[in-house]
Amino acid sequence: MAFEKTAKLQGSADEYTLSPDLKKYTLRDNAFEELKTGNFQYLRTLTSDSVANQEVKLKIVISEDLSKLKIATTTMNGLRPVIIYKGDAFKEICEKYKFIMQDFSNKGIFEKK
């Protein structure tokens, strides 16, 4: 998956862009980890069950220059994408995802389009 100016999860109607006022320290203060490449990554498990085969991870990566991003939900090992907007099985996960993204929007990291 390549970096883009706007990003959204597959199946979601909500698109997000980075805030023009975003600073690197804001990302660090909100659990984004700076990678060796200079990019920032947020990686969290969205499921409350600890059944390893069924866990879903949210992965958000922001480019080093804070201009582009990637958003994805994957299996626990990160090898396969998971479409959380497919059916009712992921209803709780969708709610957690929306809560996280709303919180980031309120903190000035993202802007919802």
N, C-alpha and C positions, 0 to 999 in steps of 0.2 A: 504494500500500500504506500503510495507516494504522499508527500506533504501537499496540502491544498490550502487556499485562502479560507474556504468554508468547508466544514466537515459535519457529517451526521452519521448516525448508525443506520445500517441497512434496515429498511422498513419503517424508520422514524420520519415524521414530518418536520421535526425540529432541527434546524441548521444553526451552527454556531460559528462565529468568527472570533478572532482574538481582539481584545480591547486595544485601541490605539494608545492608551495610557499605561499599558502593562509594563511592569518592571521585573527584573530577574529576582529581586528580593521578595516580591509578592509571591512568586512561584515557590521559592524555597520555604516561605512561611506557611504555605498551604500544601505541604507534603509532596511537592514535586522534587524529584531527585535529579541533580545535574549529572549527565552521563559524560564519559570520556570524550565523546564527540562534540560536547558543548550543548547538545540538545537537552531538554527537560522532559522527564517522564513521570507520569502518575500511574501507579499500578496498584489496584485494589481488588479484592475478592468481593463480588456482589451477593453471593449466596451465604446464608446463615448456616446451612448444613455443612458438616465437615466430611461428607462423602466425597472423596477425592475425584471420582470419575464424573461427578455431576456439578462440580463447581464451575462458576463463570467468573472470569476476570475482566475488569474494565481497564483498558490501556489507552492513555492519552499521551501523545508525544508532541512537544512544541519545538519548533526549529530554534537553533541557536540565536538567530537574529530576531526572534519573537514575531515573525510575520506569517508563519504557516503552521498547520497542525494536522494531526491524524487522530481519529477516535475509532476504537474497535472493542468488541467484546469477543473473548476467545475462551477456549477450554482451559483448564487449569495449567496444562503444559504449554499453552500458547501456540499450539500447532494448527488448530482448526478454528475458524470463525464460528461464532454462535449468533444466530439471529434471534434476539430476545423479543422482537415484536411479532413473532409467529405463534399464534394460539394463546391459550390461557395459562399454559404451563410456566411461563416466565413473568406472570403478572407482578409478583413481589419484586423481582429483579428490575423490571421496568420502573417501578415506583422508586426504588433505591437509586437507579441511574438518574431519573428526573430530579430527585432531591439533591444529589451531588452536583449536577449541572446547574441547578438553580442557585445553590450555595456559591458555586464558582462565579456565576453571573453577578450575584449580589456583592461579591468581593472584588469585582472589577477585572476578572481574568477573561471571561467570555462575554460576548454579546449575542443574544438570540435574534436570529433573523426572522 
